[in-house]
């Protein structure tokens, strides 16, 4: 394994990303509901029980039952996971501020699943969209700084919505804020055979690279 990367937890995705997730960047995985975003997070969780992992769960997606299917070492995994569960956008901000204080060399991965949930709720409750977007930018900037400073990969999941003018096109929630702040963007799609991952942005790999996969009890397998 390259010293600048960590395994995704899946041989298929390690091959797809030529070694795994980059350690010092924010990787955003986005796609519709059921496309495999949380499963990718849990697979990474299952393979990194040798270090502490911070899991910020805004949607209640961290399933112990699913983790048990993926790994027999689930008890050890759970011992090393620090789960934070913000319930509104302000709490999410406080959680990201808390990360700066608790980060140390024992922490090997930070997962945010998802960054969009509480942001969208906040947008629906206020009139000042600019201030909400600015706050999202501040939150993402803190994740970027944390990743660079501690050389720890930050995996962020994100939601999508349909384009009003072109229903066949999807947009990532948070738009340019997440697009510019993330050094790696992976779009997940649902297909007739299973799922597809498309590399939309990467600092060293070609954009448009694809891999098809299925989610099974033990994790992820390729689609033949």
N, C-alpha and C positions, 0 to 999 in steps of 0.2 A: 504494500500500500504506500502510495506517495505520501511524504511527510506533510504536504500541504493539503491533504484531503483526509476524510474519514469515510468509512463504508456507509452506504445507505441502508445496510441491513439486507439488501437483496443483490445477489450476483448479477441479475439481469440489469438492474439500475446502476450498479457499479460499472458494468460494461458500457452502458448507455452514457454515463458521465465520465468515462475513462478514469475510474478510480474512486469516484464517490463525490460527496459534497465538499466544496472548498471550505477550509476552516475559517477564513477571515472575512467572509461575506454573508450577506443575507440572501437566502434562496427562497423565492416565493413559488409555491405550488398552487395553481388555481384551476378551477373547473366547476362544473355543475354538481349538485348534490348527487351522491352515489358514484362519483367518478374515481374514488380511491384516495382522496387527499388524506383523510385521517388514517387509513390503513398504512400509507407510506410513513406517516409519523410513528405509528405503533411498531412497525417493523424496525425502524431506526431505534426506537426505544428498547426493543427486545435484544438488540445486538450491542448495546453500549452499557451494559450493567456493571462494567468495571470502573465507571466513573459516575459521578452525580449528574443527573439530568434535570433541568428545570422545564416543566411542562405547564404552560399557561393555557388553561382550558376555558374558553369563553362560551362554549356551546354544550358542555356536558358530554363531550364525545369520547373521553378517556374510558374505555371499556375494559374492565379486568377480565371479563369472560372472553373477550376477543384476544387479549394478551395471552391468556392461558392456551388458546388454540395455536398461537404463533410460537410460543417457547415454553419448554419445561422449566426454565429458570425464572418464571414469572415472579416468584417470591423474592428472589434476589434483585430482580429488576425493580419491583415496587419499593424495596428497601432503599434504593438509591434514587428514587424519583421525588423531586420536590414539586408538588402540584399546587398551583396558584389559580384561584377561580374568581376573577373579577366579574361583577354582575352589572356594571354600567361603564360608560366611557371614562368617567372620572376615576373610577377604581382601576381601570386598565392603565391609565396614566400613572397612578401611584405604584402599581405593580412594576412598571418599567423603570420607575425611579428607584424602587427597592432593589432591582436587579444590580444596579451599580454598587450597592452596599454589600450584597451577599456573594458577588462573583469572586471566585478564587481558583487556584490551580486544580482543585478537585472536581470542578465542573467541566464536563466535556461536550455538552450539547444544550442548546436552548431551543425549545419548540413553542410556537405560538399558534394555537388551533382554535379559532381563526382570528385574524386581525380585523376582519370585516364586520362581524356580528354586532358588536356593541357600537361600532362606528355608524352602522346603518340605523340602528335604533336611535342614536343621538341625532342624526340628520332628520329623522321623522318627528323629533320633539322640539326642535329649535328653528328659528327663522334665519339666524346668522350662519349660513353655510360656510362662509369664508373662515370664520373662527374655528369651526369643527375641522375643516380641511387643514388649517394651519396646525391645529393640535395633533392631527394624524401625522403630519410631516415631522413635528417635534418628536413624537413617539417613535417613528421609524428611524429618525436620526440617532436617537439614543441606542437603538438596537444595532445600527451600523457601527457606532462608536464602540459599543461593547464588543462586538465581533472582532473588529480590528485590533483593539487594545489587548484582548485576552486570547486572540487566535482561536476562537470558539465559533463553530458554525451555528448560525441562527436559521432555523427552518420555519417559515411562515406559511400558513395556508390562507387562501383567499377565495371569496365567492365571485360569481359572475352574474351578469344580467344581459338580456337581449338588447341589441341596438334598435332604437325606435324606427329608424329609417330602413334598416336592412335586418330583418328578423333572423337571417341565416348567420349573422355575425354576432359574436359575443364580446362583451367588454368586461374588463376586470374592475371590481369595486375598488375605488381609490384612485383609479386611472393612472395619471402620470406620476403621482406621488409614489406609488409602489413600483411602477415601471422603471423610473429613474433611480430609485433607491436600492433596488434589488440588482445585484450583479449577475444573478442566475434566475431565469424565469422558465418554469415548466408548466405548460398547459396540459391538462388532462381532459380527454374526451371519452364519451361512451360510444361504442361502436356495436355493430351487429355480432361481432365475435367476442367482445369483451370491453377492454379499455385501450386507449392510446395515449402515450405521452409524447409531447412535441416540445423540443427545446427552442424557446422563443428568444432567449438571450443568454449569452455566456461570454466570459472574457477571453476564453481560449478555444472554445469548441464552435463548430459551424452551426448557425441558426437553421432551424427547420429539420434537424435530425429527429427521427421518430423511432419509437419502439411500441409494439403491441403486447399487451399482457392481460392476464386474468388474475382475479383475486381468489385464492383458495384458502382452506383452513390454515395451512402452514405459512401462508404469506402471499407471495407473488410468483407466477410462472409465466413464461413466454407463450404467445399464441403462435402455433405452428402455421 
